[in-house]
């Protein structure tokens, strides 16, 4: 593991330990989430094959024709590494490849309750962009707050900053920070209460083959 990867992983683990001291359930969650993107991570299984055990991959196929093939490759890579695999916005695909759970975009958060009923063993997370009423908090294992810091993503919203993140954390659900996350910005989260880190480019670069 290179220096950048080690710094990112160490920061994620430290955050998870602090969160677990307050809520033991947080300690059962992955501390680092690698979010895929068809444009920015065209071969995500290569990164997945280098992640440390205890991390997780969130595969977002965005309806592409090669989603099933990519998900299968990720399934092989993650199983070999002891890394969990979540499927974005597609419970059927998660079932098909025996994934560990699903990640829902904010617009699909309402589906969490039925998914929890049908698949109590799954990890179920959802994106959240501001602290708002109506989220099915009892059915979720974690929230992914984004973007916390300014992000290079083409679809990025204005950064919520640490104050916005604090409002999400006040909902009382384990929360990951996504958006502008790297080994440097992770230091600003040390006392935030998040249960881990989530990223696309920073993880891709740090754990590059």
Buried (B, 14 or more C-beta within 10 A) or exposed (E): BEEBBEBBBBBBBBBBEBBBEEBEBBBEBBBBBBBBBBEBBEEBBBBBBBBBEBBBBBBBBEEEEEBBEBBBBBBBBBEEBEBBBBBBBBBEBBBBBEBBBBBBEBEBBBBBBEBBEEBEEBBBBBBBBEBEEEBBEEBBBBBBBBBBBEBEBEEBEEBBEBEBBBEBBEBEBBBBBBBBBBBEBBEBBEEBBBBBBBBBBBBBBBBEE
